[in-house]
Amino acid sequence: MHWDAKLSEPIKLRDGRELVTLMDVGNLMLELPELSRVRPSWQHAGELLMEGATSGDWDTIAEMTDQLEIALMAEGLI
C-alpha cells in the first residue's frame, strides 16, 4: 500500500489542517459524519483513494486530489 504517497498538491482546510498524503485523506474521511460519507462525491473520492493507495499510480492520485477538492468544497471544508 502507498498510504505515504503525496497528493498532486497539498490541500489546506479551513480549520488549518493540511492534507498532504493519502493517509491524511483516509484519516479525514474516517472523521466525516455518515451522512457525508454516503454522498456520491465522497464515495467517488474514496474509490479513487483506495485505487491510488493500492497502485501508487500518479494519474489516479491526481484524479483523486481533484475529486477530493470537489467533495471538500461541497462540505464547506475548504
C-alpha positions, 0 to 999 in steps of 0.5 A, a space after each residue: 500500500 502507498 498510504 505515504 504517497 503525496 497528493 498532486 498538491 497539498 490541500 489546506 482546510 479551513 480549520 488549518 489542517 493540511 492534507 498532504 498524503 493519502 493517509 491524511 485523506 483516509 484519516 479525514 474521511 474516517 472523521 466525516 459524519 455518515 451522512 457525508 460519507 454516503 454522498 456520491 462525491 465522497 464515495 467517488 473520492 474514496 474509490 479513487 483513494 483506495 485505487 491510488 493507495 493500492 497502485 501508487 499510480 500518479 494519474 489516479 492520485 491526481 484524479 483523486 486530489 481533484 475529486 477530493 477538492 470537489 467533495 471538500 468544497 461541497 462540505 464547506 471544508 475548504 
